[in-house]
Amino acid sequence: MPTFGFNQKYFTRLMKAAFILATAILFFACTEKKPVDRMNDDQLQAFARELAHKYIITDGHVDLPYRLQMKNFRLERKYMGIPVSTTEGDFDFERAKVGGLDVPFMSVYIPSSNQLQPDNGKAYADSLITLIETIARELPDKFALAKTPAEAEANFKAGKISLPMGMENGAPIGNDIANVAYFYNRGIRYITLTHGKDNQLCDSSYDTTATWNGLSPFGEQVVKEMNRVGIMVDISHVSDSTFYDVLKLTQVPVIASHSSCRAFTPGFLRNMSDEMIKALGRQGGVIQINFGSAFLDSAVRAGNEANRKKLKALLDEKNLKETDSLAKPVIAAFQKENPSLFADVKMVADHIDHVVKLAGIAHVGIGSDFDGVGDSLPTGLKDVAHYPTLIYELLKRGYTEEDIAKVCYKNVWRVWNQVIAAAQQ
């Protein structure tokens, strides 16, 4: 008959295992993510602000250079117009710091009218690039250029705002494929293939001409050359046929630097359809959501368009033009009675939700179009100080801290690094 005596060796092993298990439980308890579901509203807002500064925030499209150019920024007059603190526009250093914005892609925007010039707008593009370089050179304690994610991360650790560059409209490439490498060497890290009109590369979503029914033969060469040198292909602004041509051709993922979801704006071809978003996701790309109210909500877009038509009819009735001095009180009175309509931060989150549903959390980011969409910015996101408001809204919807990091920068970083790696091969 067996006996069941005390086994010292077995007991020691059991105690060691219990100690290891208890230590592991304590470790994970201490490192557990903050319990968002148990936070009150004030705590949740504070946590959103904390995350906005804990993680890098990159914004795919900020039109500061064009805004400064329109304000007669002059390189020879030191500091004139350099955006440290101002009530003008949507971006300056101080507001960006409040909002946690670290890596705003500076848009080198080439209006469609410039692409008709003999140099296709190349000199104009160079002037905007020089403007951005000047900002970084004159205020090196606040701003720095960034040509890679690694450089942007180093700037972040040093407390500086990075100014990577994307060229909005590939027209300045002209008909010389060597200009792709030229603009890469000048610091351009994405190129939006076109803007408001078809150009020599491809068709625009805003144009009904369908000059090429997608990419032109030269545009196909340009996409391949962008892959080769390491410039991200940006499919914002392009026609649907151009988008699908690009996906067939590119060897690396692409971005939509400032587009939103067509599901919320039926008929607005500037936004991306569900099928396009799914295809972008399968290919590994990222859509960065545009904050313009017209991009977010078709009802807001329709209401503002109706107001514009009513105002025009009123001015026509009085034989006035909008620029006439006598028109000013008429316009002011009309706008008081018929205020502009705006989307809100919840709609931006709705677009992010929609992309996540269609393509997954790895394929969405931020592309505000600050300084590019005028006064149509949504309630809660009126300038670069307000990214925490969007993070707060996402947290309320159950997005995790890692989800927030992906939306803020990790998704774009992944594409950018893939493009760099492919070019280095």
C-alpha positions in Angstrom: 0.0 0.0 0.0 1.6 3.3 -1.1 2.3 6.1 1.4 1.9 9.8 0.6 4.8 11.5 2.5 6.1 15.1 2.1 8.3 15.5 -1.0 10.7 18.4 -0.3 12.1 18.3 -3.9 8.7 18.5 -5.5 7.6 21.2 -3.1 10.6 23.4 -3.9 10.0 23.1 -7.6 6.3 24.0 -7.1 7.2 27.1 -5.1 9.7 28.3 -7.7 7.0 27.9 -10.4 4.5 29.8 -8.3 7.1 32.6 -7.7 7.8 32.9 -11.5 4.0 33.0 -12.3 3.4 35.6 -9.6 6.3 37.7 -10.9 4.9 37.5 -14.5 1.4 38.5 -13.4 2.8 41.5 -11.5 5.0 42.5 -14.5 2.1 42.5 -17.0 -0.2 44.2 -14.5 2.4 47.0 -14.2 2.9 47.3 -17.9 -0.7 46.9 -19.0 -2.1 49.7 -21.3 -4.1 52.3 -19.5 -7.7 51.0 -19.0 -9.5 53.5 -21.4 -12.9 51.9 -20.6 -12.5 53.0 -17.0 -11.5 56.6 -17.6 -13.9 59.5 -17.2 -14.1 62.1 -19.9 -11.5 64.4 -18.5 -9.0 61.5 -18.1 -9.7 60.4 -21.6 -9.0 63.8 -23.0 -5.8 64.0 -21.0 -4.8 60.6 -22.3 -5.4 61.7 -25.9 -3.1 64.7 -25.3 -0.5 62.4 -23.8 -0.6 60.1 -26.8 -0.4 63.0 -29.2 3.0 63.8 -27.7 4.2 60.3 -27.0 4.0 59.2 -30.6 5.1 61.0 -33.7 2.2 62.5 -35.7 2.8 62.8 -39.4 0.4 64.7 -41.6 0.5 63.9 -45.3 -0.4 67.3 -46.6 0.1 70.8 -45.3 -0.1 73.7 -47.7 2.0 76.1 -45.7 4.5 76.9 -48.6 1.8 78.0 -50.9 0.2 80.1 -48.2 3.5 81.9 -47.5 4.2 82.3 -51.2 0.8 84.1 -51.6 1.7 86.3 -48.6 4.9 87.4 -50.5 7.4 85.5 -48.3 10.8 87.0 -49.1 14.0 85.0 -48.6 16.1 88.1 -48.4 14.1 89.5 -45.5 15.2 87.3 -42.6 12.3 85.7 -40.6 9.6 87.4 -42.6 6.6 85.1 -42.6 8.4 82.2 -41.0 5.6 80.4 -39.0 6.6 80.5 -35.4 3.6 82.2 -33.9 0.7 83.6 -36.0 -3.0 83.9 -36.1 -2.9 83.5 -39.8 -3.6 80.2 -41.6 -3.7 76.8 -39.9 -0.1 76.1 -39.1 2.7 77.6 -37.0 5.4 76.1 -34.7 3.6 76.9 -31.5 0.2 75.5 -32.5 1.9 72.4 -33.9 3.7 71.8 -30.6 0.4 72.1 -28.7 -1.2 69.6 -31.1 1.7 67.2 -31.1 2.4 67.5 -34.9 5.9 66.4 -35.6 6.2 65.6 -39.3 4.0 67.7 -41.5 4.7 67.0 -45.2 5.2 70.4 -46.8 3.2 70.5 -50.0 5.1 71.9 -53.0 1.9 72.7 -54.7 1.9 73.5 -58.5 -1.4 75.0 -59.6 -2.7 73.7 -62.9 -2.1 77.1 -64.5 1.7 76.7 -63.9 1.9 73.5 -65.8 1.1 75.4 -68.9 4.3 77.4 -68.6 7.3 76.6 -70.9 9.1 74.8 -68.0 5.8 73.2 -66.8 6.2 74.9 -63.4 9.7 73.6 -62.6 11.1 77.0 -61.5 8.0 77.6 -59.3 8.5 74.2 -57.7 12.2 75.0 -57.0 11.1 78.3 -55.4 8.8 76.5 -52.9 11.5 74.0 -52.1 14.0 76.8 -51.4 11.4 78.5 -49.2 11.0 75.3 -47.1 14.8 74.9 -46.9 15.0 78.6 -45.7 12.6 78.0 -42.9 14.7 75.0 -41.6 18.0 77.0 -42.1 16.8 80.2 -40.3 15.3 78.4 -37.3 17.3 75.3 -36.8 16.2 75.0 -33.2 12.6 74.6 -34.2 12.5 73.1 -37.8 14.6 70.6 -39.7 14.4 68.9 -43.1 13.7 65.2 -43.1 14.4 62.9 -46.0 13.9 59.6 -44.2 11.8 58.3 -41.3 15.0 57.9 -39.4 15.9 61.6 -39.8 12.3 62.5 -38.7 12.7 60.3 -35.6 16.0 62.0 -34.7 14.4 65.4 -35.1 11.5 64.3 -32.9 13.9 63.3 -30.1 15.5 66.7 -30.4 12.2 68.5 -30.1 12.2 69.8 -33.7 9.4 69.7 -36.2 10.5 67.9 -39.4 9.6 69.4 -42.8 9.7 66.5 -45.4 8.5 67.6 -48.8 5.9 66.2 -51.3 5.3 67.8 -54.7 1.6 68.2 -55.5 1.4 67.9 -59.3 4.1 66.0 -61.2 3.9 68.5 -64.1 7.3 70.1 -63.3 9.0 66.8 -64.3 8.2 68.1 -67.8 9.1 65.6 -70.5 12.6 64.8 -69.0 12.7 61.6 -67.0 15.9 62.9 -65.3 13.8 65.4 -63.5 12.5 62.6 -61.2 16.0 62.1 -59.8 16.5 65.9 -59.8 13.5 66.5 -57.5 14.5 63.5 -55.3 17.9 65.2 -54.8 16.1 68.4 -53.9 14.3 66.5 -51.1 11.0 65.6 -52.7 9.8 62.3 -51.1 6.3 61.9 -52.7 4.8 63.2 -55.9 1.1 63.6 -56.4 1.0 62.7 -60.1 -1.4 65.5 -61.1 -3.7 68.1 -59.6 -6.9 69.8 -61.1 -6.2 69.1 -64.8 -4.9 66.3 -66.8 -1.1 66.8 -67.4 1.6 65.0 -69.4 1.6 62.1 -66.8 -2.0 61.2 -66.3 -5.6 62.2 -65.9 -7.1 64.1 -63.0 -10.2 63.3 -61.0 -11.3 66.9 -61.5 -11.0 66.8 -65.3 -13.5 65.2 -67.6 -11.2 65.3 -70.7 -9.7 61.8 -70.1 -6.7 62.7 -72.1 -4.9 59.4 -71.5 -7.6 57.2 -70.0 -5.2 56.7 -67.1 -1.4 57.0 -67.1 0.3 58.4 -70.3 3.1 56.3 -71.8 5.5 58.9 -70.2 3.6 58.7 -66.9 4.3 54.9 -66.8 8.0 55.7 -67.1 7.8 58.2 -64.3 6.1 55.8 -61.9 8.9 53.2 -62.6 11.5 55.9 -62.1 9.9 57.0 -58.9 10.1 53.4 -57.7 13.8 53.3 -58.7 14.9 56.5 -57.0 12.8 56.2 -53.9 9.9 58.7 -54.2 6.5 57.6 -53.0 3.7 57.6 -55.6 0.8 59.7 -54.4 -2.6 58.9 -56.1 -4.6 61.7 -54.5 -6.2 63.8 -57.3 -5.8 61.2 -60.0 -8.7 59.6 -62.0 -9.9 56.1 -61.1 -8.3 54.7 -64.3 -5.0 56.4 -63.4 -5.2 54.8 -59.9 -5.6 51.3 -61.3 -2.9 51.8 -63.9 -0.5 52.8 -61.0 -1.4 49.8 -59.0 -0.7 47.5 -61.9 2.7 49.1 -62.5 4.3 50.0 -59.1 6.6 47.6 -57.4 6.0 49.2 -54.0 3.0 50.4 -52.0 1.6 53.9 -52.8 -0.1 56.6 -50.7 -3.1 58.8 -51.0 -1.6 61.8 -49.2 -4.9 63.7 -48.7 -8.0 61.9 -49.8 -11.2 60.7 -48.0 -13.9 58.0 -48.6 -16.3 58.4 -51.6 -18.9 56.4 -49.6 -19.7 59.6 -47.7 -19.6 61.9 -50.8 -21.3 60.0 -53.7 -20.3 61.5 -57.0 -17.2 63.3 -55.7 -14.5 61.5 -57.7 -11.7 63.3 -55.8 -12.4 60.9 -53.0 -11.7 57.1 -53.2 -14.3 54.5 -53.7 -14.7 51.4 -51.5 -13.2 49.3 -54.3 -10.2 51.6 -54.6 -9.6 51.6 -50.8 -9.7 47.8 -50.7 -7.3 47.6 -53.7 -5.0 50.1 -52.0 -5.0 48.0 -48.8 -4.3 44.7 -50.7 -1.3 46.4 -52.3 0.0 47.6 -48.9 -0.8 51.3 -49.3 -2.2 54.0 -47.0 -5.0 56.6 -47.5 -4.5 59.7 -45.3 -7.8 61.3 -44.5 -8.5 64.8 -45.8 -10.1 67.2 -43.2 -11.9 69.5 -45.7 -15.7 69.5 -45.0 -16.4 68.9 -48.6 -14.4 65.8 -48.5 -16.2 64.5 -45.4 -19.9 65.1 -45.8 -22.0 65.4 -49.0 -24.8 67.1 -47.1 -22.4 69.9 -46.0 -21.0 70.1 -49.5 -24.5 70.4 -51.0 -25.6 73.0 -48.4 -22.7 75.3 -49.0 -23.0 75.0 -52.8 -26.7 76.0 -52.5 -25.6 79.0 -50.4 -23.0 80.0 -53.0 -25.7 79.9 -55.8 -28.1 81.9 -53.7 -25.5 84.6 -52.9 -24.5 84.8 -56.6 -28.1 85.3 -57.6 -28.5 88.0 -55.0 -25.4 89.8 -56.2 -26.5 89.5 -59.9 -29.9 91.0 -59.0 -28.1 94.0 -57.6 -25.6 94.1 -60.5 -22.7 93.6 -58.1 -19.5 91.4 -58.2 -18.1 89.8 -55.1 -15.1 92.1 -55.3 -17.1 95.3 -55.4 -17.0 97.5 -52.2 -20.7 97.8 -52.3 -21.0 94.0 -52.2 -19.3 93.7 -48.8 -22.4 94.6 -46.6 -24.6 92.5 -48.8 -22.3 89.5 -48.5 -22.0 90.0 -44.7 -25.8 90.2 -44.2 -26.3 87.1 -46.4 -23.7 85.1 -44.5 -25.2 86.1 -41.2 -28.6 84.7 -42.3 -27.0 81.7 -44.2 -23.9 80.6 -42.2 -21.4 78.2 -43.7 -21.9 74.5 -42.8 -19.1 72.4 -41.5 -18.4 68.7 -40.9 -17.0 67.8 -37.5 -14.3 65.7 -35.9 -16.7 62.8 -35.6 -17.0 62.7 -39.4 -13.2 62.4 -39.7 -13.3 59.5 -37.3 -16.2 58.0 -39.4 -13.9 58.0 -42.5 -11.1 56.3 -40.5 -13.6 53.7 -39.3 -14.7 53.1 -42.9 -11.1 52.5 -44.1 -10.4 50.2 -41.2 -13.6 48.2 -42.0 -12.6 47.9 -45.7 -8.9 47.5 -45.6 -7.7 47.2 -42.0 -6.0 49.5 -39.4 -2.7 49.3 -41.3 -3.9 51.3 -44.2 -5.2 54.6 -42.8 -3.4 57.9 -41.7 -3.8 61.6 -41.5 -3.7 64.0 -44.5 -5.4 67.1 -43.2 -4.9 69.6 -46.1 -4.4 72.3 -43.6 -3.8 75.7 -45.3 -5.2 74.1 -48.5 -9.0 73.9 -47.9 -9.7 77.4 -46.7 -12.3 77.9 -44.0 -14.0 74.6 -44.6 -12.2 72.7 -41.8 -14.4 70.7 -39.5 -15.6 71.7 -36.1 -13.0 70.4 -33.6 -10.1 70.4 -36.1 -9.7 74.0 -37.1 -5.8 74.0 -37.0 -2.8 72.0 -36.1 -3.3 72.4 -32.4 -6.3 70.0 -32.4 -5.0 66.5 -33.4 -5.6 65.4 -29.7 -9.4 66.0 -30.4 -9.3 63.4 -33.2 -7.3 60.9 -31.0 -9.8 61.5 -28.2 -12.7 60.6 -30.6 -10.8 57.4 -31.7 -10.2 56.4 -28.1 -13.9 56.7 -27.4 -14.6 54.4 -30.3 -12.3 51.7 -28.9 -9.1 52.3 -30.8 -6.1 51.0 -28.8 -2.9 52.8 -28.1 -1.2 50.8 -30.9 -4.0 51.6 -33.3 -3.5 55.3 -32.6 0.3 55.0 -33.2 -0.4 53.3 -36.6 -2.8 56.1 -37.7 -0.5 58.8 -36.4 2.6 57.6 -38.2 3.5 53.9 -38.3 1.4 53.1 -41.4 3.0 55.9 -43.4 6.5 55.0 -42.0 6.0 51.4 -43.2 5.3 52.5 -46.8 8.0 55.1 -46.8 10.6 52.6 -45.5 9.5 50.0 -48.1 10.0 52.6 -50.9 13.5 53.4 -49.5 14.4 49.8 -49.2 13.3 48.9 -52.7 15.2 51.8 -54.2 18.4 50.8 -52.3 18.2 47.3 -53.8 
